[in-house]
Amino acid sequence: MRQQAMNQDRARDFWKTVLDGQAALCALLDASTTDDGCEEAEQLLQTLRDAATDIDPLLIVEADPVPASDSAVLRIVIGCDNDPEGIEAVRELVAAAPAMPPRIQICAFEPPLPKEMARNLTWVNVIGTKVQAQKVCFMAEPSTAVPGTFDLTSFVPSSAVCEFDPKDIPGALVTRFILDMGIGELRLMTRVHSIGVAVTDQPPPEAVPAWDLVEIIDSAPAH
């Protein structure tokens, strides 16, 4: 893990940009927002992405409306694109965040898709490859190599094979995409030791959807 200290001035400037631009950012939550308003928000998001990269090259910034108790909030996710070297930078930047207005929520690492939403997924599109989400499933075994982690096997249909997959791992991109949605960024980096991929239209009956892996992973102590 890298030990470089975060530039606190840049971190403060990052969050000041968020607070100063909150009206523009929250315009993404309003159906009445004009194209110009959306463009202003996207330009501000790009400014934040550039600022995050200046703080640490591994940091990424995403923003999406998510349901809240009575409306919606803009969730700003600080992540590191599944690179474990960026974990501490994410935590430091989020820890430096001041109090946010009610319509903005800050999140460290891309969270998993809520299970109730995941169960209703039909098709996903991964770089032009369309796959039925419910046909991608997994088996998890505690890793003997690294205690507290799991060795996963992904079972993907033949339709999941993509021309951009690594040559020796067909179905790898769809597997990664579904795992990201199913268990979230932090678990994928810290609780998964290895991922094997099997291309088959008849997975074993004990294989489970990615979103059911959360309970399996969290039931075992991390080391």
C-alpha positions in Angstrom: 0.0 0.0 0.0 1.3 3.4 -0.9 2.2 5.7 2.0 2.1 9.1 0.3 0.2 11.6 2.4 -2.8 13.4 0.8 -2.5 17.1 0.0 -5.0 18.5 2.5 -5.2 21.8 0.6 -6.3 20.1 -2.5 -8.8 17.9 -0.6 -10.3 21.1 0.9 -10.5 22.7 -2.5 -12.2 19.6 -3.9 -15.0 19.7 -1.3 -15.3 23.5 -1.6 -16.0 23.0 -5.3 -18.8 20.5 -4.4 -20.4 22.9 -1.9 -20.0 25.9 -4.2 -21.6 24.0 -7.0 -24.3 22.2 -5.1 -27.1 24.0 -7.0 -25.7 23.0 -10.4 -25.1 19.4 -9.2 -28.5 19.0 -7.7 -30.1 20.1 -11.0 -29.5 16.5 -12.1 -32.2 15.5 -9.7 -34.9 17.7 -11.3 -36.8 16.5 -14.3 -37.4 20.1 -15.3 -33.6 20.8 -15.8 -32.8 22.1 -19.2 -30.1 20.7 -21.5 -27.9 23.7 -20.5 -28.4 22.9 -16.8 -27.4 19.3 -17.4 -24.4 20.4 -19.3 -23.3 22.7 -16.5 -23.6 19.9 -14.0 -21.6 17.5 -16.2 -18.9 20.2 -16.7 -18.7 20.6 -12.9 -18.4 16.8 -12.5 -15.5 16.8 -14.9 -13.9 19.5 -12.9 -14.3 17.3 -9.8 -12.9 14.3 -11.6 -9.8 16.3 -12.7 -9.4 17.7 -9.2 -9.6 14.1 -7.7 -6.9 12.9 -10.1 -4.7 15.8 -9.1 -5.1 14.6 -5.4 -4.3 11.0 -6.4 -4.2 9.5 -9.9 -6.2 6.5 -8.7 -9.2 8.5 -7.5 -12.4 8.5 -9.6 -15.7 10.4 -9.1 -19.1 9.4 -10.1 -22.5 10.9 -9.4 -26.0 9.4 -9.7 -29.5 10.2 -8.4 -30.6 7.6 -5.9 -34.0 7.2 -4.2 -34.4 8.6 -0.7 -37.2 8.6 1.9 -39.3 11.2 0.2 -37.6 12.2 -3.0 -34.1 11.6 -4.4 -30.5 12.6 -3.5 -27.4 12.9 -5.6 -24.9 10.3 -4.5 -21.3 11.3 -5.2 -19.1 8.2 -5.1 -15.4 8.5 -4.5 -13.7 5.3 -5.8 -10.5 3.9 -7.1 -11.6 1.8 -10.1 -11.1 -1.5 -8.1 -7.4 -0.8 -7.5 -6.5 -1.7 -3.9 -3.6 0.8 -4.1 -6.2 3.6 -4.0 -8.2 2.4 -0.9 -6.5 4.7 1.6 -6.7 7.7 -0.8 -10.5 7.2 -1.1 -10.9 6.9 2.7 -8.8 10.0 3.3 -10.7 12.2 0.8 -14.1 11.1 2.1 -12.9 11.6 5.7 -12.0 15.2 4.8 -15.5 16.0 3.5 -17.5 18.6 5.4 -21.2 18.3 6.2 -23.2 18.2 3.0 -26.6 19.7 2.1 -29.5 17.2 2.4 -29.7 16.5 -1.3 -26.1 15.4 -1.6 -24.8 12.1 -0.2 -21.1 11.2 -0.2 -20.1 7.5 -0.5 -16.7 5.9 -0.3 -16.4 3.2 -3.0 -19.1 2.1 -5.4 -21.8 0.3 -3.3 -23.6 -2.8 -4.5 -26.9 -2.5 -6.2 -29.7 -3.0 -3.7 -30.8 -6.6 -3.7 -34.4 -5.8 -4.5 -33.3 -3.9 -7.6 -30.8 -6.5 -8.6 -33.4 -9.2 -8.5 -35.4 -7.3 -11.1 -32.6 -6.8 -13.5 -33.3 -8.4 -16.9 -30.5 -7.6 -19.4 -27.2 -5.9 -18.9 -25.0 -4.4 -21.7 -21.3 -4.7 -21.2 -19.3 -3.0 -24.1 -22.0 -4.0 -26.6 -22.5 -7.6 -25.2 -26.0 -8.1 -24.0 -26.5 -10.7 -21.3 -29.4 -11.9 -19.1 -28.2 -10.8 -15.6 -30.0 -13.6 -13.9 -28.0 -16.2 -15.9 -24.7 -15.1 -14.4 -24.1 -16.8 -11.0 -21.3 -17.7 -8.6 -20.0 -20.1 -6.1 -17.8 -19.0 -3.2 -15.2 -20.9 -1.2 -13.1 -19.6 1.7 -9.6 -19.1 0.4 -6.9 -21.2 1.9 -4.2 -18.8 0.5 -5.4 -15.6 2.2 -7.6 -16.0 5.3 -10.7 -13.8 5.3 -11.0 -13.8 1.5 -12.9 -16.0 -1.0 -12.1 -17.8 -4.2 -15.0 -17.3 -6.5 -16.1 -19.2 -9.6 -18.4 -17.4 -12.0 -20.7 -19.3 -14.3 -21.6 -17.2 -17.4 -23.7 -18.1 -20.4 -22.1 -18.4 -23.8 -23.7 -15.1 -24.7 -21.4 -13.4 -22.1 -18.3 -14.0 -24.1 -17.0 -10.6 -25.3 -14.4 -9.8 -27.9 -12.7 -7.6 -25.3 -12.2 -10.4 -22.8 -8.7 -11.4 -22.0 -7.8 -14.2 -24.5 -7.5 -16.8 -21.8 -10.5 -15.8 -19.7 -13.7 -15.7 -21.9 -16.6 -14.1 -19.9 -14.2 -12.1 -17.7 -15.7 -8.7 -18.4 -19.3 -9.7 -17.8 -18.2 -11.5 -14.6 -16.4 -8.3 -13.3 -19.4 -6.1 -14.2 -21.9 -8.3 -12.4 -19.6 -8.7 -9.4 -19.2 -4.9 -9.2 -23.0 -4.5 -9.1 -23.5 -7.5 -6.8 -21.0 -7.0 -4.0 -19.6 -3.5 -4.5 -16.2 -2.1 -5.0 -14.7 -2.5 -1.5 -15.6 -6.2 -1.1 -14.3 -7.0 -4.5 -10.9 -5.5 -3.6 -10.6 -6.7 -0.1 -12.6 -9.9 0.3 -12.0 -11.7 -3.1 -8.8 -13.5 -3.6 -9.4 -15.1 -7.0 -12.1 -15.3 -9.7 -12.4 -18.2 -12.0 -14.8 -18.1 -15.0 -16.7 -21.0 -16.5 -18.7 -20.6 -19.7 -21.7 -22.8 -19.4 -25.5 -22.5 -20.1 -26.1 -25.0 -17.3 -24.5 -23.7 -14.0 -24.5 -26.0 -10.9 -27.8 -25.7 -9.0 -26.0 -24.5 -5.9 -24.6 -21.4 -7.7 -26.1 -18.1 -6.5 -26.6 -14.6 -8.0 -23.8 -12.1 -7.3 -26.0 -10.1 -4.9 -26.4 -13.2 -2.6 -22.6 -13.2 -2.2 -22.8 -10.2 0.1 -24.4 -12.3 2.9 -21.9 -15.1 2.3 -18.9 -12.8 2.4 -20.0 -10.7 5.3 -20.8 -13.9 7.4 -17.0 -14.7 7.5 -14.6 -12.6 9.6 -12.2 -10.4 7.7 -8.5 -10.6 8.6 
